[in-house]
Amino acid sequence: MSQSNQTILDARGLSKSFGALKVTNDVSLQVATGEALGIIGPNGAGKSTLFNLIAGTLPVDAGHIVIAGRDVTRTTAGVRCRMGVGRTYQIPKPFDGMTVLENLLVAATNGGGQSMDEATASAIDILDRLGLGELADTQASQLRLLDRKRLEMARALATQPRLLLLDEIAGGLTEQECEGLVATIKDIRAAGVSIIWIEHVVHALLAVVDRLVVINFGEVLAEGLPQETFRSREVQEIYLGIEA
Ligand SMILES: Nc1ncnc2c1ncn2[C@@H]1O[C@H](COP(=O)(O)OP(=O)(O)OP(=O)(O)O)[C@@H](O)[C@H]1O
């Protein structure tokens, strides 16, 4: 079997400490090309840190990260972005002084390495797909929460990811907004993008993902089919604090 064709992400033995605090402890994650993987876990379990390690915004203390068959453990976030790792942040980080369209153009030209013509064409397409077309010329600072979250996703898509990391994109949305978001993520996935989605809104996550990983105290507590894993005794007890 060719690893590079079948596996978009192969992370092995990842560890990270901040001072004396061990936040990631020997975590291994594999994502097949085209797969959607969900990650849940209590606050402070180390989920976002895992994204920082995979995206390259933080260096690992130990372990290896292979993306599409290439060992990227020692490469920068910029290199990984150009290799196809796109991400959203838990707290959206648009350039507030720029318009929605300008935000995408920066992502597409800097992160995605596209020419301005290519970037403009693909940005307009992405904005239409995400329901932001009419807001293209609106300043990012003027957007309501749902549209800020859409913009966060649109910026990540503008970098043309093969692997998209979504960090708590559903938090704070109404039920109806959440349903729309789930449909959008399904569309992105159907277009061939592999996804890892960290989410506290579990019902939204379970509507999309093929597999679920539960992180607790920086370690993989459980892993498997989404419903089965979420309902397992150890996850109900430790993640939800419920005696099953
Ligand atoms: N750069 C940093 N320096 C020091 N400590 C950090 C840093 N980043 C994260 N931490 C700590 O590491 C732990 C894990 O944080 P992380 O954000 O990865 O958790 P999380 O599972 O994503 O939590 P949440 O669900 O609340 O977003 C927390 O105790 C956090 O305070």
The ligand as an ORCA input file, in Angstrom:
! r2SCAN-3c Opt
* xyz 0 1
  N       1.144     28.613     24.238
  C       0.812     28.106     25.427
  N       1.549     28.333     26.525
  C       1.229     27.799     27.731
  N       0.158     26.987     27.931
  C      -0.625     26.719     26.872
  C      -0.351     27.252     25.568
  N      -1.305     26.797     24.712
  C      -2.124     26.030     25.446
  N      -1.722     25.978     26.741
  C      -2.362     25.204     27.809
  O      -2.420     23.863     27.343
  C      -3.633     23.238     27.790
  C      -4.367     22.708     26.582
  O      -4.834     23.786     25.794
  P      -5.626     23.558     24.430
  O      -6.042     24.908     23.957
  O      -4.840     22.724     23.525
  O      -6.902     22.740     24.952
  P      -8.273     22.440     24.232
  O      -8.539     20.993     24.429
  O      -8.262     22.925     22.822
  O      -9.306     23.291     25.095
  P     -10.687     24.001     24.715
  O     -11.671     22.916     24.430
  O     -11.044     24.775     25.940
  O     -10.424     24.875     23.522
  C      -4.395     24.299     28.558
  O      -4.116     24.106     29.935
  C      -3.795     25.597     28.066
  O      -3.889     26.610     29.035
*
